[in-house]
Amino acid sequence: MNTFSPTQSIETLLTVAKGNSGASEVAAQVLLSAWNSCDFAVPVANLSLLDGDNYQHALNVMNLRYHGRAPQSVIADGDKKMNALCREWNHLAIQRKDAA
């Protein structure tokens, strides 16, 4: 059973996102898509790159968002941390085609 708090899940995924692995990218995608789904998305298949605990953390973040709470609202300095994550992983932003 998942016993991670939303705060713990967000902070853990922020730590993973600071790494240099496939899991780091997925952690960033989960957090950024929960923060700003207009500009970021997490490919569902990529969730398989997370280990069991980090997968549970990702589900917690998605569940938090389902209940109308943004990730930055449950951690200290949330806006600052999410903006920093966005700057670091900005290349993951969704590329939109221009309207004809």
N, C-alpha and C positions, 0 to 999 in steps of 0.2 A: 504494500500500500504506500502511496505517495504521502510523505510527511513534510515535504519542503514548503516553506512559506513563499508567497510571491516575491517578497523582498530577497530572500535567499536565492531564489531561482534567477532573478534578474541580475543580482550581483555575481552569481556564479557564471552566468552566460557572458557577462561583461568581461570577466577574467579570461574565459575561454576565447572570446573574440580578440583579446590582446595577443594571443598566441600566433603560431604560424603553421596552421594545418587545415585540412578540409573541415574539421570540426569548428575551427575558428571562424571560417567564412559562414558556415551554417548558423552558428551562434549569433553572429552579426546580423544575418538575414532575418532570423526570428525576431530579434529585438527591434531592428529597424522597421520591419513590416508591421509590428505591433505598435510602433511609435508613429509611423507615417506610411500607411499602406497605399497611398496614392503614388509614392515615389519608389517604394521598395516592396519586394515580394520574396517569399521563401518557397523555392521549388520543393514540393512535398517529398519527392524521392530523395532529396538531399538530407532529409532527417535521418536516414539510415547511416549517415556518417557519424552520428553522435553515439556515444556509449549509452548504456541504460539509464544512468543517473541524469546525464545531460539531456537525454530525450525527455525524461520526466520534467526537467526544468523547462524545456521548450513547451511542453504541454501546459505547464502551469502558466507560462506567459500568455499563451493563446487563450487559456481559460480566463485569465485576468481580463484580457481584452474583450472576450465574449460578454463579460459582466460589466462592460462599460468603463473600465479603469485602464488608463494608459500607464505604461511601464515607468515613466519618469515620475508619476504621482506617488509611487510607493517606496522610493529610495531617496536617500539624502543626496542633495545636489543633482537630482534627476535630470533637469534640463541641461545642465552643464555636461553631464556624462553622456547623454544621448546626442547632444550636438558634437561632442568630441568623437563619438563612435561614427556619426554620420560623416564627419570630415575624413576619418581614417578609411572608411569603407565606401566613400562616395561613388567609386567606380561600379558598385553593385546597383546603382539606381537604374530603374526601368528606363529603357530607351524607347521613346514614343516616336511613331512615324508622324511626320507632319501631315496635316489635313491637305487634301488635294484642292 
